[in-house]
Amino acid sequence: MELRDYILIALSVGQLLLLVIGFYRMFRDPDEKAERDISNLKEGCILKHNRIDEVISEMRDKFKSIDNSLLMIKENDIKHIEQEMRRISDVQTRILTILEYEEKKKS
């Protein structure tokens, strides 16, 4: 065998190695890219879920605040109604007293 034959064999082996490495990379790179994409999606989902939890918590606090405000309005209205009823009762008592006085006067 001559030197040229050895060179051809070495080049052929080199080409086969490059071909094997090329196939390996061709199948490995998409898997790594897919793993990165999946990791990014998981991280995005976690961030979205955390934000949703924050929004729900904020809404819960706002509803509590609204509920407390409505309760205060209701209590305030009840107090006003009670005061108005007392006033009407007082006025009614005065009217009755005046009517009784007038009736006694006529008799």
C-alpha positions in Angstrom: 0.0 0.0 0.0 1.1 3.4 -0.9 0.9 6.6 1.0 -1.9 7.7 -1.2 -4.0 4.7 -0.1 -3.4 5.6 3.6 -4.4 9.1 3.0 -7.6 8.0 1.2 -8.4 5.6 4.1 -7.8 8.4 6.7 -10.0 10.8 4.7 -12.7 8.2 4.4 -12.6 7.5 8.1 -12.7 11.2 8.8 -15.7 11.7 6.5 -17.5 8.8 8.3 -16.7 10.4 11.6 -18.0 13.7 10.4 -21.1 12.0 9.0 -21.8 10.3 12.4 -21.2 13.5 14.3 -23.5 15.4 11.9 -26.3 12.8 12.4 -25.8 13.0 16.2 -26.0 16.8 16.2 -29.0 16.7 13.9 -31.0 14.6 16.4 -29.5 16.1 19.6 -30.0 19.9 18.8 -33.8 19.7 18.3 -34.1 17.8 21.6 -32.1 20.4 23.4 -34.1 23.2 21.8 -37.3 21.5 22.7 -36.1 21.1 26.3 -35.3 24.8 26.5 -38.7 25.7 25.0 -40.5 23.4 27.5 -38.5 25.0 30.3 -39.4 28.5 29.1 -43.1 27.5 28.9 -43.1 26.0 32.4 -41.5 29.2 33.7 -44.1 31.3 31.9 -46.9 29.2 33.3 -45.6 29.6 36.8 -45.3 33.4 36.4 -48.9 33.5 34.9 -50.3 31.4 37.8 -48.5 33.6 40.3 -50.0 36.7 38.7 -53.5 35.1 38.6 -53.2 34.4 42.3 -52.2 38.0 43.0 -55.1 39.3 41.0 -57.6 37.0 42.8 -56.2 38.1 46.1 -56.6 41.8 45.1 -60.1 41.1 44.0 -60.9 39.3 47.3 -59.6 42.3 49.2 -61.7 44.7 47.0 -64.8 42.6 47.6 -64.2 42.7 51.4 -63.8 46.5 51.2 -67.0 46.8 49.2 -68.8 44.5 51.6 -67.7 46.5 54.6 -68.8 49.7 52.8 -72.2 48.3 52.1 -72.5 47.2 55.7 -71.7 50.7 56.9 -74.2 52.2 54.5 -76.8 49.8 55.7 -76.2 50.5 59.3 -76.2 54.2 58.6 -79.5 53.9 56.7 -81.0 51.9 59.6 -79.9 54.6 62.1 -81.5 57.3 59.9 -84.7 55.4 59.5 -84.9 54.8 63.3 -84.3 58.5 63.9 -87.0 59.5 61.4 -89.4 57.0 63.0 -88.7 58.5 66.4 -89.3 62.0 65.0 -92.6 60.9 63.4 -93.6 59.3 66.7 -92.8 62.5 68.6 -94.8 64.5 66.1 -97.7 62.1 66.3 -97.6 62.3 70.1 -97.7 66.1 69.9 -100.6 66.0 67.4 -102.5 63.6 69.7 -101.8 65.9 72.6 -103.1 68.9 70.8 -106.2 67.0 69.6 -106.9 65.8 73.1 -106.4 69.3 74.4 -108.8 70.7 71.8 -111.3 68.0 72.5 -111.2 68.8 76.3 -111.6 72.4 75.5 -114.7 71.8 73.5 -116.3 69.7 76.2 
